[in-house]
Amino acid sequence: GATYGALAANQLLGLNGKTAGYAVTGLTTSVLVPVLNVIHYQVVIKTNNYQLFREDSEREKDLFDRLFVFNLFNTYNSLIWIAFVEKNMEQLRVQVLFLLLSSIFINNLLEFYWSHSVKQLKKMGHTDAITSIRQMLRYILVGELEDGPIIPVDPIKTALEHVTDEMTRDAAFELVDEAIELVIQYGLIMMFTVAFPLAPLLALVNVHIEKRLDAYKLVKLMQSPEPRMVVGMGRAFNAFVVVTGLGLLVSGLLLYFTQYPGGVCDSCTMFGNCGTCGGTSVELILPESSTEERLFLLAAGEHAMLFFMYACFTSASVGKDIIHEQYRQKFYENRLQSMESANDLHRARRSTHGAAQ
């Protein structure tokens, strides 16, 4: 809602079509998207823990589906609006830039300081050395009261400090949330690289930062995950496949509908407009073709890419570990179905026997 409010404010203030207006909308979205994702994540974790799932796989499925659908809408709704309602390629480019910068800086800072602050606030209840607001803020943000030499302590106290450290950590590390972040970022690359070609480079930087940050969270800030049996490759693989197909569709629609501002001249190339002209990407790539020819070539290219993707999935060589995992997953699913059928048959026989008596 704030994103659409920023778009309406740009219209009222006369910033629509200007770089300053694009920056206001992008900055608003870049702050709200990670904040709402963090809040929704905490709500989903709390409610998911109260649900009585029969198996761990059902819990993981529910957790992944709820987080994925919300993050997908929360991240992409402003981009879809700008691309296909506003139809402004320049504004879309700025929006994608701000969202990627938000994932690098704001999202990682929120993840780190959320877990760090929760841990430090819990540890404050186990120390009596905090006597001022400055010490409290330093303890929450930095983790120390004062700078000073390290004084060795006895082993028993050290062991108790380790136990306290583990008990005051934030909730257990959830791999589902990290997988969804990768899926959403991959979707940004697949769908909107047409608008912002540097998106893969920023995504690479974010992946390297995320890898180090998650390692630190797993070792220092969050509780150790509970060991669970995992059957299959998880729902993240299916999400990647869905996002790949959506990427081909959205990229084709961007080429056909979303426009660069301005007119079209002979200096425009297939890689973009000349800076003073405009039109859709298809019009710039095929200036001499008719509307029907452009639509036919675009649809043919998209279907060819979909067929190529399907061919890669069906004919690509698969390692023996993946084949073994797929067999385990299929065996597990068939076993569950047979157990449910047997239970249904047993209940039916008991009801029939009771009716006969």
TIPA-576236 format. One record per residue (C-alpha): residue number from 1; chain; x negated, z negated, y. Coordinates in steps of 0.05 Angstrom, whole numbers, plus 32768, in hexadecimal, padded with zeros to 4 digits. Layout:
N
{node NUM, "A", {X, Z, Y}};
...
This chain:
357
{node 1, "A", {8000, 8000, 8000}};
{node 2, "A", {7FC7, 7FF1, 8030}};
{node 3, "A", {7FA9, 8035, 8022}};
{node 4, "A", {7FEA, 8059, 8035}};
{node 5, "A", {7FEF, 802A, 8071}};
{node 6, "A", {7FAA, 8040, 8087}};
{node 7, "A", {7FC0, 8089, 8080}};
{node 8, "A", {7FFD, 807C, 80AB}};
{node 9, "A", {7FD3, 8056, 80DF}};
{node 10, "A", {7FA4, 8091, 80E3}};
{node 11, "A", {7FDF, 80BD, 80F2}};
{node 12, "A", {7FF9, 808F, 8129}};
{node 13, "A", {7FB4, 8084, 8148}};
{node 14, "A", {7FA3, 80CE, 8148}};
{node 15, "A", {7F6A, 80C6, 8116}};
{node 16, "A", {7F89, 80F3, 80E3}};
{node 17, "A", {7F5A, 812C, 80D4}};
{node 18, "A", {7F1E, 8108, 80F0}};
{node 19, "A", {7EE3, 80E9, 80CC}};
{node 20, "A", {7EF2, 80A4, 80EB}};
{node 21, "A", {7F38, 80A5, 80CD}};
{node 22, "A", {7F1C, 80B9, 8089}};
{node 23, "A", {7EEA, 807F, 808C}};
{node 24, "A", {7F21, 804D, 809D}};
{node 25, "A", {7F4A, 8062, 8061}};
{node 26, "A", {7F0E, 8063, 8034}};
{node 27, "A", {7EF5, 801F, 804B}};
{node 28, "A", {7F3A, 8000, 8041}};
{node 29, "A", {7F3F, 801B, 7FFA}};
{node 30, "A", {7EF7, 8008, 7FE8}};
{node 31, "A", {7F05, 7FBF, 7FF8}};
{node 32, "A", {7F4B, 7FB9, 7FDA}};
{node 33, "A", {7F3F, 7FDD, 7F98}};
{node 34, "A", {7F09, 7FAD, 7F7C}};
{node 35, "A", {7F2D, 7F70, 7F98}};
{node 36, "A", {7F6F, 7F83, 7F77}};
{node 37, "A", {7F4A, 7F95, 7F36}};
{node 38, "A", {7F2A, 7F50, 7F33}};
{node 39, "A", {7F6C, 7F2C, 7F42}};
{node 40, "A", {7F91, 7F55, 7F0E}};
{node 41, "A", {7F5A, 7F49, 7EDB}};
{node 42, "A", {7F61, 7EFE, 7EE2}};
{node 43, "A", {7FAD, 7F03, 7EDB}};
{node 44, "A", {7FA8, 7F2E, 7E9D}};
{node 45, "A", {7F75, 7F00, 7E7C}};
{node 46, "A", {7F9F, 7EC2, 7E88}};
{node 47, "A", {7FE0, 7EE2, 7E6E}};
{node 48, "A", {7FBC, 7F04, 7E34}};
{node 49, "A", {7FA2, 7EC1, 7E1B}};
{node 50, "A", {7FE9, 7EA5, 7E18}};
{node 51, "A", {8003, 7EDE, 7DED}};
{node 52, "A", {8005, 7ED1, 7DA2}};
{node 53, "A", {7FE7, 7F0F, 7D84}};
{node 54, "A", {7FE3, 7F15, 7D39}};
{node 55, "A", {7F9E, 7F36, 7D3A}};
{node 56, "A", {7F64, 7F3D, 7D69}};
{node 57, "A", {7F6C, 7F88, 7D6B}};
{node 58, "A", {7FB2, 7F7F, 7D88}};
{node 59, "A", {7F97, 7F51, 7DBE}};
{node 60, "A", {7F60, 7F83, 7DD0}};
{node 61, "A", {7F93, 7FBC, 7DD2}};
{node 62, "A", {7FC1, 7F96, 7E00}};
{node 63, "A", {7F88, 7F81, 7E2D}};
{node 64, "A", {7F6A, 7FC7, 7E32}};
{node 65, "A", {7FAC, 7FEA, 7E3E}};
{node 66, "A", {7FC3, 7FBB, 7E77}};
{node 67, "A", {7F7F, 7FBC, 7E9A}};
{node 68, "A", {7F75, 8007, 7E91}};
{node 69, "A", {7FBA, 801C, 7EAC}};
{node 70, "A", {7FB4, 7FEF, 7EEA}};
{node 71, "A", {7F6C, 8003, 7EFA}};
{node 72, "A", {7F7D, 804C, 7EF0}};
{node 73, "A", {7FB7, 8049, 7F22}};
{node 74, "A", {7F93, 801A, 7F52}};
{node 75, "A", {7F56, 8047, 7F57}};
{node 76, "A", {7F74, 808C, 7F55}};
{node 77, "A", {7FB6, 8086, 7F7B}};
{node 78, "A", {7F97, 8090, 7FC0}};
{node 79, "A", {7F6D, 80CA, 7FA6}};
{node 80, "A", {7FA9, 80ED, 7F87}};
{node 81, "A", {7FD0, 80E3, 7FC8}};
{node 82, "A", {7F9A, 8100, 7FF4}};
{node 83, "A", {7F8C, 813A, 7FC4}};
{node 84, "A", {7FD3, 8152, 7FB7}};
{node 85, "A", {7FFE, 8136, 7FEF}};
{node 86, "A", {7FCE, 8137, 802A}};
{node 87, "A", {7FA8, 8172, 8009}};
{node 88, "A", {7F69, 8162, 8030}};
{node 89, "A", {7F27, 816E, 800C}};
{node 90, "A", {7EFC, 814F, 8043}};
{node 91, "A", {7F23, 810E, 8042}};
{node 92, "A", {7F21, 810E, 7FF6}};
{node 93, "A", {7ED6, 8114, 7FF9}};
{node 94, "A", {7ED0, 80D7, 8027}};
{node 95, "A", {7F01, 80B0, 7FFC}};
{node 96, "A", {7ED9, 80BD, 7FBB}};
{node 97, "A", {7E99, 80A9, 7FDF}};
{node 98, "A", {7EB5, 8066, 7FF6}};
{node 99, "A", {7ED2, 8057, 7FB1}};
{node 100, "A", {7E8F, 8064, 7F8F}};
{node 101, "A", {7E6A, 8039, 7FC3}};
{node 102, "A", {7E9F, 8004, 7FB8}};
{node 103, "A", {7E91, 8004, 7F6D}};
{node 104, "A", {7E46, 7FFD, 7F7A}};
{node 105, "A", {7E48, 7FC6, 7FAE}};
{node 106, "A", {7E8B, 7FA2, 7FB6}};
{node 107, "A", {7EA1, 7FA3, 7F6E}};
{node 108, "A", {7E5D, 7F8B, 7F54}};
{node 109, "A", {7E59, 7F54, 7F88}};
{node 110, "A", {7EA0, 7F3D, 7F77}};
{node 111, "A", {7E90, 7F3B, 7F2D}};
{node 112, "A", {7E50, 7F14, 7F38}};
{node 113, "A", {7E67, 7EE1, 7F6C}};
{node 114, "A", {7EAA, 7ED6, 7F49}};
{node 115, "A", {7E88, 7EBE, 7F09}};
{node 116, "A", {7E4F, 7E9C, 7F2F}};
{node 117, "A", {7E7F, 7E76, 7F5D}};
{node 118, "A", {7EAB, 7E5F, 7F24}};
{node 119, "A", {7E6F, 7E45, 7EFF}};
{node 120, "A", {7E52, 7E21, 7F3B}};
{node 121, "A", {7E95, 7E02, 7F4E}};
{node 122, "A", {7E9C, 7DE5, 7F08}};
{node 123, "A", {7E55, 7DCB, 7F09}};
{node 124, "A", {7E62, 7DA7, 7F4B}};
{node 125, "A", {7E8C, 7D75, 7F25}};
{node 126, "A", {7E4F, 7D61, 7EFC}};
{node 127, "A", {7E20, 7D52, 7F36}};
{node 128, "A", {7E21, 7D1D, 7F6C}};
{node 129, "A", {7DE8, 7D39, 7F95}};
{node 130, "A", {7E15, 7D64, 7FC3}};
{node 131, "A", {7E20, 7D3E, 8004}};
{node 132, "A", {7E2D, 7D74, 8038}};
{node 133, "A", {7E53, 7DB6, 8040}};
{node 134, "A", {7E10, 7DDB, 8047}};
{node 135, "A", {7DF9, 7DC1, 8004}};
{node 136, "A", {7E3C, 7DD4, 7FE5}};
{node 137, "A", {7E39, 7E1C, 7FFF}};
{node 138, "A", {7DF0, 7E22, 7FEA}};
{node 139, "A", {7E00, 7E08, 7FA5}};
{node 140, "A", {7E3A, 7E39, 7F9D}};
{node 141, "A", {7E16, 7E77, 7FB8}};
{node 142, "A", {7DCF, 7E6B, 7FA1}};
{node 143, "A", {7DD4, 7E37, 7F6A}};
{node 144, "A", {7DA3, 7E05, 7F87}};
{node 145, "A", {7DA8, 7DC9, 7FB6}};
{node 146, "A", {7D64, 7DCC, 7FD8}};
{node 147, "A", {7D23, 7DF1, 7FCF}};
{node 148, "A", {7CEF, 7DC7, 7FAD}};
{node 149, "A", {7CBF, 7DC0, 7F73}};
{node 150, "A", {7CD8, 7DC3, 7F2C}};
{node 151, "A", {7CD6, 7D7D, 7F0E}};
{node 152, "A", {7CD1, 7D7A, 7EC1}};
{node 153, "A", {7D08, 7D53, 7EA0}};
{node 154, "A", {7D10, 7D35, 7E5B}};
{node 155, "A", {7D2A, 7D62, 7E22}};
{node 156, "A", {7D6B, 7D3C, 7E19}};
{node 157, "A", {7D7F, 7D47, 7E62}};
{node 158, "A", {7D6B, 7D90, 7E5D}};
{node 159, "A", {7D97, 7D99, 7E1F}};
{node 160, "A", {7DD2, 7D78, 7E42}};
{node 161, "A", {7DC8, 7DA6, 7E7E}};
{node 162, "A", {7DCB, 7DE2, 7E50}};
{node 163, "A", {7E0D, 7DC9, 7E33}};
{node 164, "A", {7E29, 7DBD, 7E79}};
{node 165, "A", {7E12, 7E02, 7E8E}};
{node 166, "A", {7E37, 7E22, 7E54}};
{node 167, "A", {7E77, 7DFA, 7E5F}};
{node 168, "A", {7E7B, 7E09, 7EAA}};
{node 169, "A", {7E74, 7E54, 7EA2}};
{node 170, "A", {7EAD, 7E84, 7EB1}};
{node 171, "A", {7ED8, 7EA1, 7E7A}};
{node 172, "A", {7EBA, 7EC6, 7E40}};
{node 173, "A", {7E9A, 7F0A, 7E4D}};
{node 174, "A", {7ECC, 7F41, 7E40}};
{node 175, "A", {7EB0, 7F84, 7E2B}};
{node 176, "A", {7EF5, 7FA4, 7E37}};
{node 177, "A", {7EF0, 7F9D, 7E82}};
{node 178, "A", {7EAA, 7FBC, 7E84}};
{node 179, "A", {7EC1, 7FF7, 7E59}};
{node 180, "A", {7EFC, 8004, 7E88}};
{node 181, "A", {7ECD, 8005, 7EC4}};
{node 182, "A", {7EA4, 803C, 7EA2}};
{node 183, "A", {7EE3, 8063, 7E91}};
{node 184, "A", {7EFD, 8060, 7ED9}};
{node 185, "A", {7EB9, 8075, 7EF5}};
{node 186, "A", {7EB5, 80AD, 7EC2}};
{node 187, "A", {7EFA, 80C4, 7ED9}};
{node 188, "A", {7EE3, 80C6, 7F21}};
{node 189, "A", {7EAA, 80F4, 7F0D}};
{node 190, "A", {7ED6, 8121, 7EE2}};
{node 191, "A", {7F0F, 8128, 7F13}};
{node 192, "A", {7EF0, 8126, 7F58}};
{node 193, "A", {7EAA, 8141, 7F54}};
{node 194, "A", {7EC8, 8181, 7F70}};
{node 195, "A", {7ED4, 815B, 7FB1}};
{node 196, "A", {7E94, 8131, 7FB1}};
{node 197, "A", {7E5B, 8151, 7F88}};
{node 198, "A", {7E2D, 8113, 7F90}};
{node 199, "A", {7E5E, 80E8, 7F68}};
{node 200, "A", {7E34, 80EB, 7F27}};
{node 201, "A", {7DF6, 80D3, 7F4C}};
{node 202, "A", {7E1A, 8096, 7F69}};
{node 203, "A", {7E39, 8088, 7F26}};
{node 204, "A", {7DF4, 8088, 7F06}};
{node 205, "A", {7DDC, 8055, 7F39}};
{node 206, "A", {7E19, 802A, 7F2C}};
{node 207, "A", {7E0E, 802C, 7EE0}};
{node 208, "A", {7DC7, 8012, 7EE7}};
{node 209, "A", {7DDD, 7FDA, 7F15}};
{node 210, "A", {7E18, 7FC9, 7EE8}};
{node 211, "A", {7DEA, 7FC6, 7EAB}};
{node 212, "A", {7DBD, 7F92, 7ECB}};
{node 213, "A", {7DF6, 7F6A, 7EE8}};
{node 214, "A", {7E1D, 7F67, 7EA7}};
{node 215, "A", {7DDE, 7F4F, 7E82}};
{node 216, "A", {7DD5, 7F17, 7EB5}};
{node 217, "A", {7E1F, 7F04, 7EB0}};
{node 218, "A", {7E1C, 7F02, 7E65}};
{node 219, "A", {7DDE, 7ED6, 7E63}};
{node 220, "A", {7DE8, 7EA9, 7EA0}};
{node 221, "A", {7E2F, 7EA9, 7EBC}};
{node 222, "A", {7E63, 7EB4, 7E86}};
{node 223, "A", {7E72, 7E95, 7E43}};
{node 224, "A", {7E5A, 7EB6, 7E04}};
{node 225, "A", {7E8E, 7EE5, 7DE7}};
{node 226, "A", {7EB3, 7ECD, 7DA9}};
{node 227, "A", {7E9C, 7EF4, 7D6C}};
{node 228, "A", {7ED3, 7F22, 7D54}};
{node 229, "A", {7ED9, 7F57, 7D20}};
{node 230, "A", {7EE0, 7F9C, 7D40}};
{node 231, "A", {7EFE, 7FD4, 7D17}};
{node 232, "A", {7EF5, 801A, 7D33}};
{node 233, "A", {7ED4, 8033, 7D72}};
{node 234, "A", {7F06, 8012, 7DA0}};
{node 235, "A", {7F38, 802D, 7DD2}};
{node 236, "A", {7F03, 803E, 7E05}};
{node 237, "A", {7EF3, 807F, 7DDF}};
{node 238, "A", {7F3C, 8095, 7DE3}};
{node 239, "A", {7F3C, 8084, 7E2D}};
{node 240, "A", {7EFF, 80AF, 7E38}};
{node 241, "A", {7F21, 80E9, 7E14}};
{node 242, "A", {7F60, 80E2, 7E3F}};
{node 243, "A", {7F38, 80DE, 7E7F}};
{node 244, "A", {7F10, 811C, 7E6C}};
{node 245, "A", {7F50, 8144, 7E63}};
{node 246, "A", {7F6C, 8129, 7EA4}};
{node 247, "A", {7F2B, 813B, 7EC6}};
{node 248, "A", {7F32, 8184, 7EB3}};
{node 249, "A", {7F7A, 8185, 7ECB}};
{node 250, "A", {7F6E, 8162, 7F0D}};
{node 251, "A", {7F30, 818B, 7F1C}};
{node 252, "A", {7F57, 81CB, 7F13}};
{node 253, "A", {7F90, 81B2, 7F40}};
{node 254, "A", {7F5D, 819E, 7F75}};
{node 255, "A", {7F40, 81E4, 7F75}};
{node 256, "A", {7F85, 8203, 7F7E}};
{node 257, "A", {7FAA, 81D3, 7FAD}};
{node 258, "A", {7F7A, 81A8, 7FD5}};
{node 259, "A", {7F62, 81CA, 8015}};
{node 260, "A", {7F26, 81C7, 8043}};
{node 261, "A", {7F3D, 81C2, 808B}};
{node 262, "A", {7F38, 8201, 80B5}};
{node 263, "A", {7F3C, 824B, 80A8}};
{node 264, "A", {7F12, 827A, 807C}};
{node 265, "A", {7EDA, 82A9, 8091}};
{node 266, "A", {7EA5, 82D5, 8070}};
{node 267, "A", {7E71, 829C, 8073}};
{node 268, "A", {7E97, 8270, 8042}};
{node 269, "A", {7E79, 826E, 7FFC}};
{node 270, "A", {7E90, 8259, 7FB7}};
{node 271, "A", {7E6C, 8216, 7FC2}};
{node 272, "A", {7E96, 8202, 7FFF}};
{node 273, "A", {7EAC, 8218, 8044}};
{node 274, "A", {7E7D, 8229, 807C}};
{node 275, "A", {7E8E, 81EB, 80A4}};
{node 276, "A", {7EC1, 820A, 80D3}};
{node 277, "A", {7EEF, 822D, 80A1}};
{node 278, "A", {7F1E, 8214, 806C}};
{node 279, "A", {7F4C, 8224, 8033}};
{node 280, "A", {7F4F, 8210, 7FEA}};
{node 281, "A", {7F13, 8215, 7FBC}};
{node 282, "A", {7F33, 824D, 7F95}};
{node 283, "A", {7F3E, 8274, 7FD6}};
{node 284, "A", {7EF5, 826B, 7FE9}};
{node 285, "A", {7EDC, 827F, 7FA3}};
{node 286, "A", {7F0C, 82BB, 7F9B}};
{node 287, "A", {7F1C, 82D3, 7FE1}};
{node 288, "A", {7F30, 8319, 7FCB}};
{node 289, "A", {7F5D, 8305, 7F91}};
{node 290, "A", {7FA8, 82FC, 7F95}};
{node 291, "A", {7FCC, 82BB, 7F8A}};
{node 292, "A", {7FE1, 82CF, 7F44}};
{node 293, "A", {7F9A, 82E2, 7F31}};
{node 294, "A", {7F7E, 82A1, 7F4B}};
{node 295, "A", {7FB2, 8278, 7F25}};
{node 296, "A", {7FA6, 82A0, 7EE5}};
{node 297, "A", {7F5A, 8299, 7EE8}};
{node 298, "A", {7F5F, 824F, 7EF7}};
{node 299, "A", {7F8F, 8242, 7EBE}};
{node 300, "A", {7F66, 826C, 7E8F}};
{node 301, "A", {7F27, 8246, 7EA1}};
{node 302, "A", {7F49, 8203, 7E98}};
{node 303, "A", {7F65, 8215, 7E54}};
{node 304, "A", {7F21, 8230, 7E3E}};
{node 305, "A", {7F01, 81EE, 7E50}};
{node 306, "A", {7F37, 81C7, 7E2B}};
{node 307, "A", {7F2C, 81F3, 7DEE}};
{node 308, "A", {7EE1, 81E8, 7DF3}};
{node 309, "A", {7EEB, 819D, 7DF8}};
{node 310, "A", {7F17, 819E, 7DBA}};
{node 311, "A", {7EE5, 81C8, 7D94}};
{node 312, "A", {7EAD, 8197, 7DA6}};
{node 313, "A", {7ED6, 815C, 7D8D}};
{node 314, "A", {7EE9, 817E, 7D4B}};
{node 315, "A", {7EA8, 81A2, 7D39}};
{node 316, "A", {7E71, 8176, 7D57}};
{node 317, "A", {7E44, 8154, 7D25}};
{node 318, "A", {7E56, 810B, 7D1B}};
{node 319, "A", {7E25, 80D6, 7D05}};
{node 320, "A", {7E2F, 80B1, 7CC4}};
{node 321, "A", {7E39, 806F, 7CE9}};
{node 322, "A", {7E74, 808C, 7D10}};
{node 323, "A", {7E92, 80AA, 7CD0}};
{node 324, "A", {7E8B, 8067, 7CAD}};
{node 325, "A", {7EAC, 8044, 7CE9}};
{node 326, "A", {7EE5, 8076, 7CE9}};
{node 327, "A", {7EEF, 806A, 7C9F}};
{node 328, "A", {7EF1, 801F, 7CAA}};
{node 329, "A", {7F24, 8027, 7CE1}};
{node 330, "A", {7F51, 8054, 7CB7}};
{node 331, "A", {7F4B, 8025, 7C7B}};
{node 332, "A", {7F5D, 7FE9, 7CA6}};
{node 333, "A", {7F9A, 800C, 7CC4}};
{node 334, "A", {7FB3, 8022, 7C7F}};
{node 335, "A", {7FA9, 7FDC, 7C64}};
{node 336, "A", {7FD2, 7FBE, 7C9D}};
{node 337, "A", {800A, 7FF1, 7C92}};
{node 338, "A", {800C, 7FE2, 7C47}};
{node 339, "A", {800E, 7F97, 7C55}};
{node 340, "A", {8047, 7FA0, 7C86}};
{node 341, "A", {806D, 7FCC, 7C54}};
{node 342, "A", {8063, 7F98, 7C1E}};
{node 343, "A", {807C, 7F61, 7C4B}};
{node 344, "A", {80B9, 7F89, 7C5E}};
{node 345, "A", {80C8, 7F98, 7C15}};
{node 346, "A", {80C0, 7F4E, 7C03}};
{node 347, "A", {80F0, 7F39, 7C3B}};
{node 348, "A", {8122, 7F6D, 7C25}};
{node 349, "A", {811F, 7F54, 7BDD}};
{node 350, "A", {8128, 7F0C, 7BF3}};
{node 351, "A", {8164, 7F1E, 7C1D}};
{node 352, "A", {8183, 7F46, 7BE4}};
{node 353, "A", {8176, 7F0D, 7BB3}};
{node 354, "A", {8196, 7EDB, 7BE3}};
{node 355, "A", {81D3, 7F07, 7BEC}};
{node 356, "A", {81DB, 7F0E, 7BA1}};
{node 357, "A", {81DA, 7EC3, 7B97}};
